[in-house]
Amino acid sequence: MAAYIEAMLEDGDARAVPVALRTIVDAVGGMTALADKTGLSRETLYRTLSERGNPRLDTLAVILAAFGLRLTVQPAQKSRARRSEPRPAIA
């Protein structure tokens, strides 16, 4: 599950993440089971994990926790083009 979600994030389209989570939900027991694990309503989950879904950070964290996952942050890998770009001045 983690590798699948990471692959979706690497594509750069954050809108794909709710759809990826929905695919996982469908594969591991469905929305009712996820609602039971998270305490969120099925309606909220369907709306959140739709193609137009835009999950709040706390909702996303609860859903990921139900799968035994958590959010992490890593430094972005710099490309050669980015290294040569000037950095903005800090006032």
NUKEKE-893633 format. One record per atom (N, C-alpha, C): residue number from 0; residue in three letters; y, x, z. Coordinates in nm, 2 decimals, decimal comma, padded with zeros to 4 digits. Example, Ala and Ser with C-alpha at 12.3 -4.5 7.8 and 13.67 -1.06 7.14 Angstrom:
REM residues 2
0 ALA -00,57 01,32 00,78
0 ALA -00,45 01,23 00,78
0 ALA -00,33 01,32 00,78
1 SER -00,22 01,28 00,71
1 SER -00,11 01,37 00,71
1 SER 00,00 01,29 00,79
This chain:
REM residues 91
0 MET -00,12 00,08 00,00
0 MET 00,00 00,00 00,00
0 MET 00,13 00,09 00,00
1 ALA 00,13 00,19 00,08
1 ALA 00,24 00,27 00,09
1 ALA 00,27 00,34 -00,04
2 ALA 00,17 00,39 -00,10
2 ALA 00,18 00,46 -00,23
2 ALA 00,24 00,37 -00,34
3 TYR 00,19 00,24 -00,34
3 TYR 00,24 00,15 -00,43
3 TYR 00,38 00,12 -00,41
4 ILE 00,43 00,10 -00,29
4 ILE 00,57 00,07 -00,26
4 ILE 00,65 00,19 -00,30
5 GLU 00,61 00,31 -00,26
5 GLU 00,68 00,43 -00,30
5 GLU 00,70 00,44 -00,45
6 ALA 00,60 00,41 -00,52
6 ALA 00,61 00,42 -00,67
6 ALA 00,71 00,32 -00,72
7 MET 00,72 00,20 -00,66
7 MET 00,81 00,10 -00,70
7 MET 00,96 00,15 -00,67
8 LEU 00,97 00,22 -00,56
8 LEU 01,10 00,27 -00,52
8 LEU 01,15 00,39 -00,61
9 GLU 01,05 00,47 -00,65
9 GLU 01,08 00,58 -00,74
9 GLU 01,14 00,54 -00,87
10 ASP 01,10 00,42 -00,91
10 ASP 01,16 00,37 -01,04
10 ASP 01,31 00,34 -01,03
11 GLY 01,36 00,33 -00,91
11 GLY 01,50 00,31 -00,89
11 GLY 01,55 00,17 -00,89
12 ASP 01,46 00,08 -00,91
12 ASP 01,50 -00,07 -00,92
12 ASP 01,46 -00,13 -00,78
13 ALA 01,55 -00,14 -00,69
13 ALA 01,53 -00,19 -00,56
13 ALA 01,48 -00,34 -00,57
14 ARG 01,51 -00,41 -00,67
14 ARG 01,47 -00,55 -00,69
14 ARG 01,32 -00,56 -00,71
15 ALA 01,26 -00,45 -00,74
15 ALA 01,11 -00,45 -00,76
15 ALA 01,03 -00,45 -00,63
16 VAL 01,10 -00,41 -00,52
16 VAL 01,03 -00,40 -00,40
16 VAL 00,99 -00,53 -00,34
17 PRO 01,07 -00,63 -00,34
17 PRO 01,02 -00,76 -00,29
17 PRO 00,90 -00,81 -00,37
18 VAL 00,90 -00,79 -00,50
18 VAL 00,79 -00,83 -00,59
18 VAL 00,67 -00,75 -00,56
19 ALA 00,68 -00,62 -00,53
19 ALA 00,57 -00,54 -00,50
19 ALA 00,51 -00,59 -00,36
20 LEU 00,59 -00,62 -00,27
20 LEU 00,55 -00,67 -00,14
20 LEU 00,47 -00,80 -00,16
21 ARG 00,53 -00,89 -00,25
21 ARG 00,46 -01,02 -00,27
21 ARG 00,32 -01,00 -00,33
22 THR 00,31 -00,90 -00,42
22 THR 00,18 -00,87 -00,48
22 THR 00,08 -00,82 -00,37
23 ILE 00,13 -00,74 -00,28
23 ILE 00,04 -00,69 -00,17
23 ILE 00,01 -00,81 -00,08
24 VAL 00,10 -00,90 -00,05
24 VAL 00,07 -01,02 00,03
24 VAL -00,04 -01,10 -00,03
25 ASP -00,02 -01,13 -00,16
25 ASP -00,12 -01,21 -00,23
25 ASP -00,26 -01,14 -00,22
26 ALA -00,27 -01,01 -00,23
26 ALA -00,39 -00,94 -00,23
26 ALA -00,46 -00,93 -00,09
27 VAL -00,38 -00,94 00,02
27 VAL -00,44 -00,92 00,15
27 VAL -00,44 -01,04 00,24
28 GLY -00,43 -01,16 00,19
28 GLY -00,45 -01,28 00,27
28 GLY -00,35 -01,39 00,25
29 GLY -00,24 -01,36 00,17
29 GLY -00,15 -01,47 00,14
29 GLY -00,03 -01,48 00,24
30 MET 00,06 -01,57 00,20
30 MET 00,18 -01,59 00,27
30 MET 00,16 -01,65 00,41
31 THR 00,06 -01,74 00,42
31 THR 00,04 -01,80 00,55
31 THR -00,01 -01,70 00,66
32 ALA -00,09 -01,61 00,61
32 ALA -00,14 -01,50 00,71
32 ALA -00,02 -01,41 00,74
33 LEU 00,07 -01,38 00,65
33 LEU 00,18 -01,29 00,68
33 LEU 00,28 -01,37 00,77
34 ALA 00,30 -01,50 00,75
34 ALA 00,38 -01,57 00,84
34 ALA 00,33 -01,57 00,98
35 ASP 00,20 -01,58 01,00
35 ASP 00,14 -01,57 01,13
35 ASP 00,16 -01,44 01,19
36 LYS 00,15 -01,33 01,12
36 LYS 00,17 -01,19 01,17
36 LYS 00,31 -01,16 01,20
37 THR 00,41 -01,21 01,13
37 THR 00,55 -01,18 01,14
37 THR 00,63 -01,27 01,22
38 GLY 00,58 -01,40 01,23
38 GLY 00,66 -01,50 01,30
38 GLY 00,77 -01,56 01,21
39 LEU 00,78 -01,51 01,09
39 LEU 00,87 -01,57 00,99
39 LEU 00,81 -01,69 00,92
40 SER 00,89 -01,78 00,88
40 SER 00,84 -01,90 00,81
40 SER 00,79 -01,86 00,67
41 ARG 00,70 -01,94 00,62
41 ARG 00,65 -01,92 00,49
41 ARG 00,76 -01,94 00,39
42 GLU 00,85 -02,03 00,41
42 GLU 00,96 -02,05 00,32
42 GLU 01,05 -01,93 00,31
43 THR 01,08 -01,87 00,43
43 THR 01,16 -01,75 00,43
43 THR 01,09 -01,64 00,36
44 LEU 00,96 -01,63 00,38
44 LEU 00,89 -01,52 00,31
44 LEU 00,88 -01,54 00,16
45 TYR 00,86 -01,66 00,12
45 TYR 00,86 -01,69 -00,03
45 TYR 01,00 -01,66 -00,09
46 ARG 01,10 -01,70 -00,02
46 ARG 01,24 -01,67 -00,07
46 ARG 01,27 -01,52 -00,08
47 THR 01,23 -01,46 00,03
47 THR 01,26 -01,31 00,05
47 THR 01,18 -01,23 -00,05
48 LEU 01,06 -01,27 -00,08
48 LEU 00,97 -01,19 -00,17
48 LEU 00,97 -01,24 -00,31
49 SER 01,07 -01,32 -00,35
49 SER 01,07 -01,37 -00,49
49 SER 01,14 -01,26 -00,57
50 GLU 01,14 -01,29 -00,70
50 GLU 01,21 -01,19 -00,80
50 GLU 01,36 -01,18 -00,77
51 ARG 01,42 -01,29 -00,72
51 ARG 01,56 -01,28 -00,68
51 ARG 01,58 -01,25 -00,53
52 GLY 01,47 -01,22 -00,46
52 GLY 01,48 -01,19 -00,32
52 GLY 01,56 -01,07 -00,29
53 ASN 01,63 -01,07 -00,18
53 ASN 01,71 -00,96 -00,14
53 ASN 01,69 -00,95 00,01
54 PRO 01,58 -00,89 00,05
54 PRO 01,55 -00,89 00,20
54 PRO 01,65 -00,81 00,28
55 ARG 01,68 -00,87 00,40
55 ARG 01,76 -00,80 00,49
55 ARG 01,67 -00,69 00,55
56 LEU 01,74 -00,59 00,60
56 LEU 01,67 -00,47 00,65
56 LEU 01,57 -00,51 00,76
57 ASP 01,61 -00,59 00,85
57 ASP 01,53 -00,63 00,97
57 ASP 01,41 -00,71 00,92
58 THR 01,43 -00,80 00,82
58 THR 01,31 -00,87 00,76
58 THR 01,22 -00,78 00,69
59 LEU 01,27 -00,69 00,61
59 LEU 01,18 -00,59 00,55
59 LEU 01,10 -00,51 00,65
60 ALA 01,17 -00,47 00,76
60 ALA 01,10 -00,39 00,86
60 ALA 00,98 -00,47 00,92
61 VAL 01,01 -00,60 00,95
61 VAL 00,90 -00,68 01,01
61 VAL 00,79 -00,70 00,91
62 ILE 00,82 -00,72 00,78
62 ILE 00,71 -00,74 00,69
62 ILE 00,63 -00,61 00,67
63 LEU 00,70 -00,50 00,66
63 LEU 00,62 -00,37 00,66
63 LEU 00,54 -00,34 00,78
64 ALA 00,59 -00,38 00,90
64 ALA 00,52 -00,36 01,02
64 ALA 00,39 -00,44 01,02
65 ALA 00,39 -00,55 00,96
65 ALA 00,27 -00,64 00,95
65 ALA 00,16 -00,57 00,88
66 PHE 00,20 -00,48 00,79
66 PHE 00,10 -00,40 00,71
66 PHE 00,08 -00,26 00,77
67 GLY 00,13 -00,24 00,89
67 GLY 00,12 -00,11 00,95
67 GLY 00,20 00,00 00,89
68 LEU 00,31 -00,04 00,83
68 LEU 00,40 00,05 00,76
68 LEU 00,54 00,05 00,83
69 ARG 00,62 00,15 00,80
69 ARG 00,76 00,15 00,85
69 ARG 00,85 00,22 00,75
70 LEU 00,98 00,19 00,76
70 LEU 01,08 00,25 00,67
70 LEU 01,10 00,39 00,72
71 THR 01,12 00,48 00,62
71 THR 01,16 00,62 00,65
71 THR 01,27 00,66 00,55
72 VAL 01,34 00,76 00,58
72 VAL 01,44 00,81 00,49
72 VAL 01,42 00,96 00,47
73 GLN 01,42 01,00 00,34
73 GLN 01,40 01,14 00,31
73 GLN 01,52 01,18 00,22
74 PRO 01,55 01,31 00,22
74 PRO 01,66 01,36 00,13
74 PRO 01,62 01,34 -00,01
75 ALA 01,71 01,31 -00,09
75 ALA 01,68 01,30 -00,24
75 ALA 01,67 01,44 -00,29
76 GLN 01,58 01,45 -00,39
76 GLN 01,57 01,58 -00,45
76 GLN 01,68 01,60 -00,55
77 LYS 01,75 01,71 -00,54
77 LYS 01,86 01,74 -00,63
77 LYS 01,82 01,79 -00,76
78 SER 01,88 01,74 -00,87
78 SER 01,85 01,79 -01,00
78 SER 01,95 01,90 -01,03
79 ARG 01,92 01,98 -01,13
79 ARG 02,02 02,09 -01,17
79 ARG 02,15 02,04 -01,20
80 ALA 02,16 01,92 -01,27
80 ALA 02,29 01,86 -01,30
80 ALA 02,37 01,82 -01,18
81 ARG 02,30 01,77 -01,08
81 ARG 02,38 01,73 -00,96
81 ARG 02,43 01,85 -00,88
82 ARG 02,35 01,96 -00,89
82 ARG 02,40 02,08 -00,81
82 ARG 02,53 02,14 -00,86
83 SER 02,55 02,12 -00,99
83 SER 02,67 02,18 -01,05
83 SER 02,79 02,08 -01,04
84 GLU 02,77 01,96 -01,00
84 GLU 02,88 01,86 -00,99
84 GLU 02,96 01,90 -00,86
85 PRO 03,09 01,89 -00,88
85 PRO 03,18 01,92 -00,76
85 PRO 03,16 01,82 -00,65
86 ARG 03,17 01,86 -00,53
86 ARG 03,16 01,77 -00,42
86 ARG 03,30 01,71 -00,39
87 PRO 03,30 01,58 -00,35
87 PRO 03,43 01,52 -00,31
87 PRO 03,49 01,59 -00,19
88 ALA 03,62 01,60 -00,19
88 ALA 03,69 01,66 -00,08
88 ALA 03,69 01,56 00,04
89 ILE 03,67 01,61 00,16
89 ILE 03,67 01,53 00,28
89 ILE 03,81 01,54 00,34
90 ALA 03,87 01,43 00,36
90 ALA 04,01 01,42 00,42
90 ALA 04,01 01,42 00,57
